[in-house]
Amino acid sequence: MGPSRASTLVYCDHNFLIGLRDAVQPYRESVQRAAGTGHVTFVLNPWTLVEVARAREELAMVRLGQTIDGIRPGWLPERGWLQQHEVAARFFEYLKVSYARPNLVRPLGEVAAELCGTAVPIGRLYSTIQFAALLRANMGPIESTLA
């Protein structure tokens, strides 16, 4: 799922996604085509899921989730994971030992499994809507950990 070598990475924020959701159909389709060709990889972070789940209305959450799934994004892992691999890369470089750092941009299922500390079924595809709905159902406990 990670970007191809020729792929341009476009890091998206929540405002871009809302704008894309509300854009005219030809523009949305051109963005989806760009994502489908592999020339562009739209990159999101896991907090995007929390923002989607926080939508005031469930229909708004679903529409935004569909927009995200339409651009087939790559996902950045949680910051702690990134830091662990940065430290490991530097450590192995110091030791002069080769180290194959994992891809930073990965499928949603891998990033979510890492956050939950569980394995990902091979070949299973996940949608943003699935994860946003799960987060929405558990928003109380999530919000209490953020306070």
Backbone torsions as a table, in degrees:
resi	resn	phi	psi	omega
1	MET	NA	-23.4	-177.4
2	GLY	-58.1	165.5	-176.7
3	PRO	-66.9	148.3	174.6
4	SER	-75.1	167.5	-177.4
5	ARG	-59.1	-35.6	-176.7
6	ALA	-88.7	-0.7	-176.4
7	SER	-74.8	136.3	173.8
8	THR	-90.3	128.7	179.2
9	LEU	-87.4	130.1	177.0
10	VAL	-121.8	111.0	-178.5
11	TYR	-84.0	121.9	-172.6
12	CYS	-107.3	143.6	172.2
13	ASP	-107.8	176.8	-176.7
14	HIS	-62.1	-37.1	180.0
15	ASN	-64.0	-38.5	176.5
16	PHE	-60.9	-44.0	-177.7
17	LEU	-64.4	-41.6	177.7
18	ILE	-64.4	-43.2	177.6
19	GLY	-61.2	-40.8	178.5
20	LEU	-65.9	-42.0	178.2
21	ARG	-58.5	-40.4	-175.1
22	ASP	-90.0	-2.9	-176.3
23	ALA	-72.8	164.0	177.2
24	VAL	-67.2	151.6	-174.5
25	GLN	-53.3	-45.7	-179.0
26	PRO	-59.7	-37.8	179.0
27	TYR	-66.9	-47.3	178.7
28	ARG	-56.6	-44.0	-179.1
29	GLU	-64.8	-37.0	179.0
30	SER	-67.5	-37.8	177.3
31	VAL	-66.4	-42.2	178.6
32	GLN	-64.5	-38.9	177.4
33	ARG	-63.2	-43.1	178.7
34	ALA	-59.3	-41.0	178.4
35	ALA	-67.8	-38.1	-177.6
36	GLY	-69.1	-27.1	-179.5
37	THR	-76.3	-20.2	-176.9
38	GLY	87.8	-2.0	178.2
39	HIS	-73.7	-25.9	-179.5
40	VAL	-128.7	133.4	172.0
41	THR	-117.8	117.0	176.0
42	PHE	-81.9	132.2	-173.5
43	VAL	-117.3	130.8	179.1
44	LEU	-124.1	164.2	175.1
45	ASN	-113.6	162.9	-176.3
46	PRO	-58.3	-26.1	179.9
47	TRP	-66.4	-18.9	174.4
48	THR	-58.2	-38.5	179.2
49	LEU	-62.2	-39.5	178.8
50	VAL	-65.4	-43.0	179.3
51	GLU	-63.7	-39.7	177.3
52	VAL	-64.2	-43.7	-179.4
53	ALA	-64.9	-26.2	-179.1
54	ARG	-79.5	0.0	-179.8
55	ALA	-54.1	141.0	-176.9
56	ARG	-60.0	-39.6	-178.3
57	GLU	-116.8	145.8	-178.5
58	GLU	-63.4	-35.9	178.3
59	LEU	-62.5	-39.4	177.3
60	ALA	-63.7	-38.6	177.5
61	MET	-62.3	-45.0	-178.3
62	VAL	-66.0	-43.0	179.7
63	ARG	-62.1	-41.9	179.1
64	LEU	-68.7	-39.1	176.4
65	GLY	-61.5	-40.0	177.3
66	GLN	-64.7	-39.2	177.8
67	THR	-61.7	-45.1	179.5
68	ILE	-63.5	-47.7	179.7
69	ASP	-61.8	-29.9	179.7
70	GLY	-66.4	-24.6	179.1
71	ILE	-98.1	4.2	176.1
72	ARG	44.6	61.5	-173.7
73	PRO	-72.7	159.3	165.1
74	GLY	-93.6	157.9	-175.6
75	TRP	-124.4	136.7	173.2
76	LEU	-82.4	143.4	175.1
77	PRO	-73.7	172.6	178.5
78	GLU	-62.1	149.6	-173.8
79	ARG	-56.7	-38.9	180.0
80	GLY	-60.4	-37.8	177.7
81	TRP	-64.2	-44.6	179.2
82	LEU	-58.9	-44.4	-178.9
83	GLN	-63.8	-40.2	179.0
84	GLN	-59.1	-43.7	-178.2
85	HIS	-75.4	-27.7	173.3
86	GLU	-65.6	-44.0	178.6
87	VAL	-64.2	-44.6	-180.0
88	ALA	-61.6	-43.0	-179.9
89	ALA	-60.7	-43.7	179.5
90	ARG	-67.1	-39.5	179.4
91	PHE	-62.0	-48.9	-179.1
92	PHE	-68.2	-31.9	175.4
93	GLU	-64.1	-42.5	177.3
94	TYR	-60.2	-40.3	179.3
95	LEU	-78.0	-8.8	-176.1
96	LYS	62.0	41.1	177.2
97	VAL	-114.8	135.7	-179.2
98	SER	-68.3	147.2	-177.1
99	TYR	-144.0	122.8	179.2
100	ALA	-95.0	99.1	-180.0
101	ARG	-69.9	133.4	179.5
102	PRO	-63.1	157.2	176.6
103	ASN	-57.6	138.0	177.7
104	LEU	-79.6	-34.8	-178.7
105	VAL	-100.2	118.8	-171.5
106	ARG	-136.1	171.3	177.3
107	PRO	-67.3	154.7	-179.3
108	LEU	-56.6	-42.9	-178.9
109	GLY	-58.6	-40.1	179.0
110	GLU	-66.4	-44.6	-179.0
111	VAL	-65.7	-43.2	179.8
112	ALA	-65.6	-41.1	179.0
113	ALA	-62.9	-38.7	178.1
114	GLU	-63.9	-42.6	178.3
115	LEU	-62.9	-34.7	-177.8
116	CYS	-90.6	-9.0	-179.6
117	GLY	69.2	41.7	-179.1
118	THR	-135.8	167.3	179.4
119	ALA	-83.1	155.8	177.7
120	VAL	-103.0	127.8	174.0
121	PRO	-62.0	132.5	-177.3
122	ILE	-65.7	132.2	176.3
123	GLY	82.2	-4.9	-179.5
124	ARG	-80.2	134.2	177.0
125	LEU	-103.0	143.3	-179.4
126	TYR	-120.4	153.9	177.2
127	SER	-112.4	154.6	176.7
128	THR	-59.3	-37.6	-178.2
129	ILE	-62.0	-40.8	178.3
130	GLN	-58.1	-49.6	-177.2
131	PHE	-70.7	-38.6	178.5
132	ALA	-64.2	-40.0	178.2
133	ALA	-64.1	-40.6	177.7
134	LEU	-63.8	-44.5	177.7
135	LEU	-64.3	-41.6	-179.8
136	ARG	-59.8	-40.1	-179.8
137	ALA	-68.1	-22.0	-177.4
138	ASN	-116.9	24.2	-173.3
139	MET	-63.7	-33.9	179.3
140	GLY	-55.7	-56.4	177.8
141	PRO	-61.9	-35.1	179.3
142	ILE	-65.6	-47.4	-179.5
143	GLU	-61.3	-36.2	-178.4
144	SER	-68.4	-28.6	177.7
145	THR	-78.0	-19.8	-179.8
146	LEU	-84.5	-18.4	-175.7
147	ALA	-74.5	NA	NA
